[in-house]
Amino acid sequence: MMNIKSRLVVMNFLQFFIWGSWLISIGNYLGGTLHFKGAEIGAVFSTLGIASVIMPAIMGIIADKWLNAERVLGACHIIGACMLLWASTVTDPKMFFWVMLLNSMFYMPTIALNNTVSYIILEKRGFEIVKDFPPIRVWGTIGFIAAMWTVDLCNWDASKMQLIFSAVSALALGVYAFTMPKCPPPKSNKSGSIISSLGLDAFVLFKQRKMFIFFLFALFLGAALQITNAFGSSFLESFKSTYPDSFVVNHKLFTLSISQISETLFILTIPFFLRKFGIKNVMLMSIFAWVFRFGLFGIGNPGNGLYLLISSMIIYGMAFDFFNISGSLFVEKEAPSGMRASAQGLFMFMTNGLGAMIGGYCSGLVVDYYTKDGITDWHSTWFAFAGYALVLGIIFPLVFRYKHDPAQAVTMKH
């Protein structure tokens, strides 16, 4: 019989194993095998943003008021598994979009529900959440990477098997979640409206110029989050004719997984960078890291430019973490105490919701613009994305006014 921490490790591992089975590789399947256009691939990735706008709040309210959190988690994964199996049979772009939207509507809420179930179980067993949850949660990232490697080794990156594999994993977690210790709704009658749960009552923060600019850039940077997830695999696949024997080309997901490994390592550096440079400069580093992430893809190749591709993978950790994590800390510090949860909801809404939705669709249009006769000019495509990030990097320090106080930065770590 496994102890409770081991059971939570399995749950967190599978939670992101499901996502890693298709998120990074689906673009190659859709573009290379089903011959979807860039906008159609981008639309599939925009479903993550659309679903993130409202569904996590709705499922959270259900778990808060009516059903045990572990049951909501299990039911969402079982329904998601059915959607993934359905998606594996679909070849029409419009139909594929709707099926994956349904899948996203049930998968995206499980990210927060997975945390909720973990927190409740740890708290009930007398563990310290801040100390004991991170070592459990890191297994989620390990699960994501393990799924990418499995899909790569099985050569499923251009096949519908990745969706079937993900569906089987989702079904396994769905059943497993029902065996977890009970996490009933809290007995308190504290009411929380759906508006509050979505973080929409925090829109009052827009009255402050500093917060308005911050959330606006959260939207713009959120648009960059899914670009390389959507098109990274297709980009590396394009080198097959010129570098047919390259490890990078033949094991694209292994190569791309360096980005996720980097992400786990850069998280550990955030407290140091925040104390040393302050939030404004850390967020600026993130923006310019996106410039390098895209720009290095634009000039790299699997031959003499291999180090440029690898550098792009490594810098992804800074690009992703330094805005997402430090931005969340900024919101925690600046929002009124009675509105912090709503403000965090608004931050997620702007980045992973609205931003990801706009970015997914618009990035697809950019790829289509640089595609002629089925061949994409990836150099120009990545430079266009790098140019977009560069414009943000130039404007951000000019309009975002914030002074760094090292004493306050230390207190923000908790």
C-alpha positions in Angstrom: 0.0 0.0 0.0 1.5 3.3 -1.1 1.8 6.2 1.4 -0.2 9.3 0.7 2.7 11.3 -0.7 3.5 8.6 -3.2 -0.2 8.5 -4.3 -0.1 12.2 -4.8 3.1 11.9 -6.8 1.3 9.4 -9.1 -1.6 11.7 -9.5 0.5 14.7 -10.3 2.7 12.7 -12.7 -0.3 11.5 -14.7 -2.0 14.9 -14.6 0.8 16.3 -16.9 1.7 13.0 -18.6 -1.7 13.3 -20.3 -0.9 16.8 -21.6 2.7 16.0 -22.6 1.4 13.1 -24.7 0.1 15.5 -27.4 0.7 19.2 -26.6 4.1 19.5 -28.2 3.7 16.9 -30.9 0.1 17.6 -32.2 1.3 20.4 -34.5 3.4 18.0 -36.5 0.5 15.5 -36.8 -2.0 18.2 -37.8 0.3 19.9 -40.3 2.4 17.1 -41.6 -0.1 14.2 -41.6 -3.5 15.8 -41.9 -2.2 18.9 -43.8 -4.0 21.5 -41.7 -3.1 25.1 -42.4 -1.3 27.2 -39.9 -4.5 29.1 -38.8 -6.2 25.7 -38.3 -3.4 24.5 -36.1 -3.4 27.8 -34.2 -7.1 27.5 -33.7 -6.6 24.1 -32.0 -4.2 25.7 -29.6 -6.5 28.6 -29.0 -9.0 26.1 -27.5 -6.7 26.0 -24.4 -7.2 29.7 -24.0 -11.0 29.6 -24.7 -11.5 26.9 -22.1 -9.3 28.6 -19.5 -11.4 31.7 -19.6 -14.4 30.2 -17.8 -14.2 26.4 -17.2 -11.7 26.3 -14.3 -14.0 28.7 -12.3 -17.1 26.7 -13.1 -15.6 23.4 -12.0 -14.0 25.1 -9.0 -17.5 26.3 -7.9 -18.9 22.8 -8.3 -16.1 21.4 -6.2 -16.5 24.2 -3.6 -20.3 23.8 -3.3 -21.7 20.4 -4.4 -19.3 17.6 -5.2 -16.1 16.1 -3.8 -13.1 17.6 -5.6 -11.5 14.2 -6.3 -14.8 13.1 -8.0 -14.9 16.3 -10.2 -11.3 15.7 -11.1 -12.0 12.0 -12.0 -15.1 12.8 -14.0 -13.3 15.6 -16.0 -10.5 13.2 -16.9 -12.9 10.4 -18.0 -14.9 12.8 -20.2 -11.6 14.3 -21.6 -10.4 10.7 -22.4 -13.6 10.2 -24.5 -12.9 13.5 -26.3 -9.3 12.5 -27.1 -10.4 9.2 -28.5 -13.0 11.0 -30.6 -10.3 13.4 -31.8 -8.1 10.5 -33.0 -10.8 9.6 -35.5 -11.4 13.2 -36.9 -9.6 14.5 -39.9 -11.7 17.6 -40.7 -10.1 20.9 -39.3 -13.4 22.4 -38.2 -14.6 19.2 -36.5 -11.2 18.7 -34.9 -11.4 22.2 -33.4 -14.7 21.6 -31.8 -13.7 18.2 -30.4 -10.5 19.6 -28.9 -12.4 22.5 -27.5 -14.6 20.0 -25.6 -11.4 18.2 -24.5 -9.9 21.5 -23.3 -13.0 22.5 -21.4 -12.7 19.3 -19.3 -8.9 19.2 -19.1 -7.9 22.8 -18.3 -10.0 22.8 -15.0 -8.2 19.7 -13.8 -4.9 21.6 -13.5 -6.4 23.6 -10.6 -8.4 20.7 -9.3 -5.3 18.6 -9.1 -3.8 21.2 -6.9 -6.9 21.5 -4.8 -7.1 17.7 -4.2 -3.4 17.7 -3.3 -3.8 20.6 -0.9 -6.8 19.2 0.9 -5.2 15.7 1.4 -1.9 17.1 2.6 -3.6 19.5 5.0 -5.9 16.7 6.4 -2.8 14.5 7.0 -1.0 17.3 8.9 1.6 18.2 6.2 2.9 21.7 5.5 1.6 22.5 2.0 4.3 25.2 1.2 7.0 22.8 2.1 5.6 19.4 1.0 3.7 20.2 -2.2 6.5 21.5 -4.5 8.5 18.2 -4.4 5.3 16.4 -5.3 4.3 18.9 -8.0 7.7 18.7 -9.7 6.7 15.1 -10.7 4.0 16.7 -12.9 6.8 18.3 -15.0 8.7 15.0 -15.0 5.4 13.3 -16.2 5.1 15.9 -19.1 8.7 15.2 -20.2 8.3 11.4 -19.8 5.2 11.5 -22.1 7.1 13.5 -24.7 10.0 11.0 -24.7 7.6 8.1 -24.9 5.8 9.6 -27.9 9.2 10.3 -29.5 10.6 6.8 -29.0 7.4 5.2 -30.3 7.4 7.5 -33.4 3.9 8.7 -32.7 4.6 12.5 -33.2 3.0 12.4 -36.6 0.4 9.9 -35.7 -3.1 9.8 -34.1 -1.6 7.3 -31.7 -0.5 10.2 -29.5 -4.1 11.1 -28.9 -5.1 7.5 -28.2 -2.1 7.2 -25.8 -3.2 10.4 -24.1 -6.8 9.2 -23.8 -5.7 5.9 -22.1 -3.6 8.0 -19.6 -6.6 10.3 -19.0 -8.9 7.3 -18.4 -6.4 5.8 -16.0 -6.1 9.0 -14.0 -9.9 9.4 -14.1 -10.4 6.0 -12.4 -7.5 6.6 -10.1 -8.8 10.0 -8.9 -12.0 8.2 -7.6 -9.8 6.1 -5.3 -8.2 9.1 -3.7 -9.1 10.1 -0.1 -12.4 12.1 0.0 -12.2 15.8 -0.5 -15.7 17.1 0.3 -16.8 20.7 -0.2 -16.0 22.9 2.7 -18.9 23.2 5.2 -18.7 27.0 5.4 -21.4 28.9 3.7 -19.0 31.4 2.3 -20.5 32.4 -1.1 -18.4 33.2 -4.1 -20.0 34.4 -7.3 -18.8 33.2 -10.6 -17.7 36.7 -11.3 -15.5 36.7 -8.3 -14.2 33.2 -9.2 -13.2 34.3 -12.6 -11.4 37.2 -11.2 -13.6 39.7 -13.0 -14.3 41.8 -9.9 -10.6 42.6 -10.0 -11.1 44.6 -13.1 -11.3 47.6 -10.8 -7.5 47.4 -10.6 -7.5 48.7 -14.2 -8.1 52.1 -12.7 -4.5 52.2 -11.5 -2.2 53.0 -14.5 0.5 50.7 -13.2 -1.8 47.7 -13.0 -3.6 48.5 -16.3 -0.2 48.4 -18.1 0.9 45.3 -16.3 -2.3 43.4 -17.3 -2.1 44.7 -20.8 1.4 43.2 -21.1 0.2 40.0 -19.5 -2.2 39.7 -22.4 0.5 40.5 -25.0 3.0 38.0 -23.5 0.2 35.4 -23.0 -0.1 35.4 -26.8 3.5 34.1 -27.0 3.0 31.2 -24.6 1.7 28.6 -27.1 3.5 29.6 -30.3 6.5 27.2 -30.0 4.2 24.4 -28.5 2.1 24.7 -31.6 4.8 24.9 -34.3 8.1 23.8 -32.7 7.7 20.2 -33.9 6.6 21.1 -37.4 9.6 23.5 -37.6 12.1 20.8 -36.7 10.4 18.4 -39.1 11.1 20.8 -41.9 14.8 20.0 -41.7 14.2 16.4 -42.6 15.2 16.8 -46.2 18.5 18.7 -45.5 19.5 16.9 -42.2 17.8 13.4 -42.6 20.2 11.7 -40.1 20.1 14.4 -37.5 19.2 13.3 -33.9 17.3 16.6 -33.6 15.1 15.8 -36.6 14.5 12.2 -35.8 13.9 12.8 -32.1 12.2 16.2 -32.1 10.4 15.7 -28.8 13.5 14.8 -27.0 15.0 18.1 -28.3 12.0 20.2 -27.4 11.8 18.6 -23.9 14.9 20.6 -23.0 12.6 23.6 -22.8 10.6 21.8 -20.0 13.7 20.7 -18.2 15.0 24.3 -18.3 11.6 25.5 -17.0 12.0 23.4 -13.8 15.6 24.8 -13.2 14.8 28.5 -13.8 12.0 28.4 -11.2 14.7 27.8 -8.6 16.5 31.0 -9.6 13.5 33.3 -9.3 14.0 34.3 -5.6 17.6 35.4 -6.3 16.7 37.4 -9.4 13.8 39.1 -7.7 15.9 40.2 -4.7 18.8 41.3 -7.0 17.0 43.0 -9.8 13.3 43.6 -8.9 10.1 42.6 -10.6 10.3 45.1 -13.4 13.7 44.0 -14.6 12.9 40.3 -14.1 9.8 40.7 -16.3 11.9 42.7 -18.8 14.4 39.7 -18.9 11.4 37.5 -19.7 10.4 39.6 -22.7 13.9 39.7 -24.1 14.2 36.0 -23.5 11.2 35.5 -25.8 13.1 37.6 -28.4 16.0 35.2 -28.1 13.7 32.1 -28.0 12.2 33.0 -31.3 15.2 34.6 -32.9 17.5 31.6 -32.2 15.0 29.3 -33.8 15.1 31.6 -36.8 18.9 31.3 -37.3 19.5 27.8 -35.9 19.6 24.5 -37.7 20.4 20.8 -36.8 23.9 21.1 -38.3 26.4 23.9 -37.5 23.6 25.9 -35.9 22.6 23.2 -33.4 24.0 25.2 -30.5 21.6 28.0 -31.4 18.6 25.6 -31.3 19.7 24.2 -27.9 20.3 27.7 -26.6 16.7 28.6 -27.6 15.4 25.5 -25.7 17.4 26.5 -22.6 16.3 30.2 -22.6 12.7 29.1 -22.8 12.8 28.5 -19.0 13.6 32.1 -18.4 11.1 33.3 -20.9 8.2 31.3 -19.4 9.0 31.4 -15.7 10.2 35.0 -15.3 7.0 36.4 -16.4 4.5 33.8 -15.2 5.9 33.4 -11.7 7.2 36.9 -11.0 4.0 38.3 -12.5 2.0 36.3 -10.1 4.1 37.6 -7.2 3.6 41.1 -8.4 -0.1 40.7 -8.4 0.0 39.2 -4.9 2.0 42.2 -3.6 0.0 45.0 -5.4 -3.6 43.8 -5.1 -5.6 44.7 -2.0 -5.7 41.8 0.5 -9.5 41.2 0.0 -9.0 41.0 -3.8 -5.8 38.9 -4.2 -7.6 35.7 -5.3 -9.6 37.6 -7.8 -6.5 39.4 -9.0 -4.7 36.1 -9.5 -7.8 34.9 -11.5 -7.6 38.0 -13.6 -3.8 37.4 -14.3 -4.6 33.9 -15.4 -7.5 35.1 -17.5 -5.3 37.6 -19.3 -2.3 35.3 -19.9 -3.6 31.7 -20.2 -7.1 32.7 -21.3 -7.5 35.7 -23.5 -3.8 36.0 -24.4 -3.3 32.3 -25.3 -6.6 32.4 -27.3 -5.5 35.4 -29.4 -1.9 34.1 -29.7 -2.9 30.7 -30.9 -5.1 32.1 -33.7 -2.9 35.0 -34.7 0.3 32.9 -34.8 -1.4 30.5 -37.2 -2.1 33.4 -39.5 1.5 34.4 -39.4 2.6 30.9 -40.3 0.1 30.8 -43.2 1.4 34.2 -44.4 4.9 32.8 -44.7 3.8 29.5 -46.3 3.8 29.1 -50.1 2.9 25.9 -51.9 3.0 23.9 -48.6 6.5 25.1 -47.7 6.9 27.4 -44.7 9.6 30.1 -44.6 10.4 29.4 -40.9 13.3 31.9 -40.8 10.9 34.8 -41.6 8.2 33.3 -39.3 10.4 33.1 -36.2 11.9 36.6 -36.9 8.3 38.0 -37.1 7.6 36.5 -33.7 10.9 37.8 -32.4 10.1 41.2 -33.7 6.8 41.2 -31.9 8.6 40.4 -28.6 11.2 43.0 -29.3 8.6 45.7 -29.7 7.1 44.7 -26.3 10.6 44.7 -24.8 11.3 48.3 -26.0 7.9 49.7 -24.9 7.6 47.9 -21.6 10.3 49.8 -19.6 9.1 53.1 -21.0 5.5 52.8 -19.9 5.7 50.5 -16.8 6.8 52.6 -13.8 8.0 50.6 -10.8 10.8 51.1 -8.4 12.7 48.2 -6.9 12.9 48.0 -3.1 15.3 45.1 -2.2 13.8 44.9 1.4 10.3 44.4 0.0 11.6 41.9 -2.6 12.8 39.6 0.2 9.4 39.5 1.8 7.7 38.5 -1.5 9.2 35.0 -1.5 6.7 33.6 0.9 
